Structure formats: structure tokens, C-alpha cells
Amino acid sequence: MSQHRNIWRTLPGIVISGVCLWWTFRGFHLHDFSDLRVVAPVWLLGVVLFTILGYGTRCYRWYRMLRSVGSSFAACARVLLTSLAANNILPFRIGDVMRIFTYAEDLHTTPSVIMSTVLLEKLLDVFTLAVMMALSLMLGGAGAGSPHLRMLTEVSVAVSTVGLLVMVFGATTIEQLMKKVVAKAKKPLLRKIEHWVILALDCIRQIGVVGTLMLILTSFIAWGFEVMLYISAAHAIGMTSDALGPMQATAEANLSFLVPSSPGGIGPFEFACKDALLRHGIQAVPAGLFGLVIHVWFLVSLTAVGGIWFLIHRKHLATHKPLLQEIETLPEELPQE
């Protein structure tokens, strides 16, 4: 029964992905795909280098969030890359759920602490990408004339900024408010949620204002490396755009992961990347192919690295329990710790 329910829950995402792919590649011909060539192989080194630097910086950012509880950089990198690989092949962002519940012991902390860092990580990414998007729209490109895209960008900047400010400066206020609400309600579920929220807010307090500013800087560095990756990939296949094209493509394509879809964000990513490049003078065919190429690179490289690291770790632990069986044991509600 649960399997049928899960199938129905994944169906809307699959439909969204299918519609986005059709809309992105409508009017394309087979020869458009077969004509795709690497015209400057040396730039592929940049693609590999900036992928390593970008995701290495993300691993370091998460390590900075968790180092106070005794997590090592190697453990943070392994768990983060494993979760990204799982998100690419499994529905419902299972990788993030596994990161919170399955690997708490590996990181020497509790699921509540990990949950707070994952939330902070998402806010940092949305904030950074939205700022990059806003800059690309303000400084040039046809996208500056799109009121809907501009409004969406401004809302993303505002929401993520408020979220960061609340998490960093309002932790004590939220904790006091939560205690008052729970004391009046006297419900077991609310007490459990209160326990989790207080633990999470304590983690945010330990990071502090200076620590959060460092995390913001690290986020801009990480996404800056990804912009350089897009530039390298564009040069590798002989695609040229204005200076802001790769930055808007990076921001818009990665913000598309906020749209529910199939695992890996297939469909919305290609659509958003093409839309961004069209606004910076790229024709439809090269813009669509670029989005496809860059997404395939991310899916293959991250899934391979995270998957291999996951298998090596499981072999080291001599774990023979099937992965799907482990996933079925993940809690559907908040545990006590």
C-alpha cells in the first residue's frame, strides 16, 4: 500500500520534469544533439577543477557549521556528497533526510543539530543565488525587462535574508515564544517539536554572528567557483555570451531546484538554464544544449563520487543491509533526539 502511495506522490514531479523537458527542447532536431562538439578541450580542465573547488568549498562550509560538535572535515565531505548523490537518484530529497537521521552518529551530533545546519545551508544558498540573480538582472541582459523574473528574484532575496536574520539574531526570541506556545498547548507532539527547535537554535547560537558572516562569504566563494565552471563549459563547446550570462545561468538553474520535480531536478534545471542564456544573446539550440550538458556533468560526477564514497564506507563498516531497507527505517516523524 505504501509503495503505491509513494508512486502517486512521485507522479506530479515526473510530470513537471516531462513538461519542462518538452518545453525546453521543443523544435529541436536529432542533428542538433549530434552536432554538439568539444571545440576547446583544454577548458574541460577548468570544468573539473572548478567542480572540485566549488563542492570542496561547500563541504568546508558545512564542516564550519559542525566542527564545534567534533565533526571532522572528511566525515562532513563524505556525508554531504553521499546525500547529493542520493538526491540525484532517489525521490523526496531522501539524501537530505539520510543526512539528518542516518549519519548523526558519524558526525558526533544529533539529528536536530544536523537539521538546523541543513536549513541554514539552504538559506545561504538561496540568498547567494538570489543576490547573483539580482545583480545579473540589474547590470544588463534582456532579463532586466522581465517584471515577473525580477519580482521572483526580489522575493527570494527578501525571504532568505529574513530567514538568515531570524535564525542568527532571533534565536532567543524564537525559543522563548516556542516555550510559551507549548506551555499553553500542553500537547506531546508540540513538546517534541520544542525539544528539536531548542537544540537547533542552540547550534545556530554557537555559530554566532561572525561565524554566519564567514559562512555567507564561503557561500559566495563556492557559487563563484560554479560560475567559473559554467564559463569553462561554455568555452569548451564554443558557446559565447556576455559576461553576465554564466552568472545568471548559474543562479537561475540552481534556484530551479526549488520547483518540485523528479530526482536530480531534471527538466526545471534545463529549462531555467536555457531561459537565462536566452536573455543574454544565446540562440535557443546552443542554450538548451548547454543546460543539458552541464546538468549531465553534475548528475554523473556528483552521483559517481558520492556513490563510490558511500560504497567504500559501507564496505569498511562491513554493512550488508540493503540501502532501500535502510531508507525504509528512516523515521516519518521527529524522534526524541
N, C-alpha and C positions, 0 to 999 in steps of 0.2 A: 504493500500500500504506500509506504513512504517513498519507494523508488518511483512509482507513478506520480506521486505528488512532486518529487524533485524534477521529473521530466517536464511537467507542466510549468514549474517555476522557471526552468531554463528556457522554455519556448519563446517568451517575449524577447529575451536578449538575443536569441538566434535570429528572430525575425528582424530586429533592429539592425543587426550586423548585415543580414542579407540585403535589406533595403539600402543601407549606406554603401555597400559594395556595388550594388546595381547602379545607384545614383552616381557614384564616383567614376565608374568605368563604362557608363552607357555611351554608345557611339564609338568605342574603341574597337580596333580590329586585331586579329591574331598577329599580324605582321608588326603592329605597334609594340607588342611584347617581345617578339623575336628580334626586333631591330635594336633592342636595348644592349648597349656595349659599354665596357670599361675602357675609356679612351686615355686615361692617365692613371695607370696602376700605382704609381708612387703615392697617390693620395689615399690609397687603401691603408697605408701605414698610419695615416692620420686618423682614419676611422677606428682602427684597432686601438691606437694609443689613447684617443680621447674617450673611447668607451671604457677603457681601464681606469683612466683618471677620473672620469665622471662617476662611475659606480664605486670606485675606491673612495672617493670623497663622500659619497652617500653612506658608505659603511663607516667611515670615520665619524661622520655626523651622528649616526646612531650610537656609536661607541661613546662619544662625548656625553650623550644622554644617560648612558647606563654605567659608565665607569665608576660612579660613586657607590654602586652596589657590588662592585667586584667583577663585573663582566670583562672579559678580555676582548681585544680587537679581533682576534681570529674567530672567536665564537660569534661575535656580532656580525662579522662579514659572512660567515657560513650560514647563519640563520637567516639573515636578510636576503642573500642570494638564493637560498633554498625557497624562501617564501615567494620571491619574484618568479622563480621557475614554476612553482605550484600555481600561482595566479595565472600563468600563461596557458596552462593545460587543464585546470580544474575550475568549475563554476563557483559563483557566490564568494569570490575573493577568499577561497579556502586557505591560500597561502598566508594571508594576514591573520586568519583565525588560528592556524597552526603556530604562527609566530607567537601569538599571545598565550595559547594554552599548552602547546606541546613542548616548547623549548624553554619554559621558565626555569627549569632546573639547570639546563645548560648555561644559562645566563646568570645564575646565582641570585634570582629575584623571584617576584611573584607575578602572576598574570595581570594583576591590577596595575603594577608599575609598567609592565610592557605595554599594556593598553594605553596608558597615558602618553608614553613616548611615541606610539604609533599614531595617535591622534595629533600630537604636536608635529610629528613628521609630515602628516597630510596637510596641516595648516601651513606649515613652512613652504611646502611645495606649491600649494595653490597661491599663496601670497607672492612667491618669487615669480611663478609663471604669469600671474595676472599683472604684475608690475612690468615684466618684459613685454607682455602683450600690449599694455597701455602705451609703453614707450614706442613700440613699433607702429602703433596707430597714430600717435601724436606727431612722430618725426617724419612720416612720409608713407607713401604707398596708397593705393586706391582704397584700402581698408579704412582710411581716415574718414571716408564719406559714408560709412555703413553705420547708421544710428543703432541698429539692433546689436551688432557686434560690440560697438563701443559701450552700450548700456550693460551688456553682459560682462564685459571686462571690468567696468567700474563697480558693478555689484560684487564680482569676485574679489576685487581688491578690498572693498569695504568689509565684506563678510569675514575674509581671512584676517584682516587687520584687527577687527573687533575680537575675533576668536583668540588671536595671539595676545592681545592686551588683557582680555578677561582671564586667560589661563595664567599669565605671568603676574599681573598686578591685582587680580581679583580672587586669587585662590582662597584667602582668608574669609572674604565676604561670602563666597560660594559655600564654603564649609559651614559657616555659621547659619546661613539660610537653609542649607540642607538639614542641619540638625533640628532647626525649628519645625520644618515641614514634617520630618519623620517623627518627631516627638508628638505632634498633634495627630498624625495619621495612625500611628501605632500598628503598622502592617509589616509582617515579616519580610515581604519582598522589598519594601522600601528600606528596611534596616540593612538588608543585604546590599542594596544599591548604595546606601550611605557609606557602608564599610568600604566598598570599592572606590567611590568617589574621593573619600578622605585619603586613602592610600595613594591614589593617582595625584591628587593635589599636593600631597607631601613631596612626591617625586618632582613636580614642577617647581615647588619652592626651593628644593635643593639645587636645581639648575640655576635659579636666580636670574636677575635682570642681565647682568654682564654675560652669563653663560648663554642666555637666549639670544643676545646680540651677536655673540660668536656663532651661534647656530644659524642665524639669518645670513651672516657673511658666508658661512660654509655652504649654505644653500645656493647663494648666488654664484659661488665658485663652481659648484657641481653642475648647475644648469648652464653656466658659461662654457664649461667643457663640452656639454652636449651641443650647444650652438656651434662650437668648432667642429664637432663630429658631423653635423649637418653640412657645414661648409665643405669639409673634406669629401663627403659623399657626393655633393653636387659637382665638385671639380672632377671627381673620379669618373663620373658618367657624362661629363661635358655639359652640364647644365649651369647657366649663369643667370643671376638675378641681381637686383640691387642689394645694397649692404644689409638692409633690414629684413629681407626675405627669409633667410635661415632662422633669424631670431623669432619672427612671428610664426614660422612653421613649427619651431620647437615648442613655443608656448601653446599655440592652438592645438597641435596634435596631442600634446600630453594632457592638456585640460580636457580633451575629449574622453579621457578615461573616467570622467565623472558621469558620462552617459552610460546607463546600463546596457550591456551588450554581451556577446559571447566571451569566453575566456580569452585573455590577451588583448581585449579591446579591438578585435578585428572588425573592420568596417568603419566605425567612427574615426579611428586614427587616420586611415587613408583619406576619408572624406575631408577631415579638418586640415590635414597637411596640404592636400590639393587646393582647398579653399584659400589657405594662407598664401600659397605661392601664386595663385591666380591674381591676387591683389598686388603682387609685386612684379608683374610683367611676364610671368612664365605662361606658356601655352598649356592647354588642357592636358594633352598627351604626356609631355615630359613632367608636368606637375603631378599627375596621377601616378605615373610610373615611379617617380621619386618617392612618394609616400609609400608605395608598395615595397620598394627595395629597402628603404630604411626600416620599415616595420618588420620585414622578414629577417633583417640583420639582428634586430633586437630580440625577436622571438627565438631565433636559432641560437644566438650566442649566449643570452642570459639563461635560457632553458638548459642548454648544454652544460654551462659552467655550474649553475645551481644544482642541476640534476646529478652531475658527476660528483660534486662535493657531498651531496646528500647520500649517494650510494656508498661512497668511500667511508663516510661517517657511520652509516648503518653497518657496514662490514666490520669496521673497527669495534663496534659495540656488539657484534655477533647477533644482531636483531634479525629474526626470521619472520616476524609478524608482517603480513602484507600491508602495504600502505593504505589501501582502501579500508581495511579493517581498522587501522589506526584512526582514520578520518571518521569512521562511524562512532568511535568512542569520544569524539570531541563533544564537550558539553553544549547543550542547547540553551542553557541559562547560566547566569553568573554563579560560580561556586563560591564557597565561603572565603577562600584565599586566592 
